[in-house]
Amino acid sequence: MRGPSTDTSVSDVPPDVLKTAPEPVPQTVPKTPSGHPEGVSNDEFRAAMSRLADGVVLVTAREPSLDPDDPGAPDGEDVGMTATAFMSVSLDPPLVLVGLRTGSRMDDLLDEQPSWAVSVLSENQRHIAGRFAMKGRISDRLLFEDLPYVRGETSGAPLVGGALATLECRTEQRVVAGDHTLVIGRVLTASAPGADGGPLVYFRGRYRQLG
């Protein structure tokens, strides 16, 4: 066929043209070293984003007892996680967002119950950030043993003593984004006790302080 107005029937085509046409070769999309079909590699993305300085917070929640109606059942456990993917979203209503790795203990816990808290860590609390960022830990109960904190009246979650600010939140929305879950929470209480020092900052793969 040479154009939309041409009506060429098979009988009009020379016999040597009626040979079976070769099957089209499937087109493959080149992949980056990361295995993604398009876009930058994991290493390139990580290196670029490491140049963005982030504040550091401790996200906490209270895991309820397995059987709250049974007085003999074991108590619930406090759970904590260091996070740098944390930001304010809205003033009216007051909303914040935290990014959790999908399938992590905190992600699973906040999928079951909506109350959680955030402590904005100071530059003097680097050891707390490192403690709750450890991989392969057995129990969070041991991590809270010598940590000064008060229990939030609204969330029941630990609020770290000496933090620059603390917030108690209730989950409003969960959004799955790639390998993370974005948890948007309404801020129910907020306190800025005026702790000494500046914020703890995460920059280029290390905890740092301003200045």
Protein Blocks (a to p, Z undefined) as FASTA:
>chain_A
ZZfkbccdfklpcfklmpccdddddddddddfkopagdcdfklmmmmmmmpccddddddd
ddddfblmlmkbccddddddddfbdcdfbfbdcdddddddehiaklmmmmmpccdcdddd
dfklmmmmmmmmpghiablklmmmmpccdddfklopacdehiabdcddddfbdcdehjbc
cdddddfbdcdehpgcdddddeehiacdeZZ
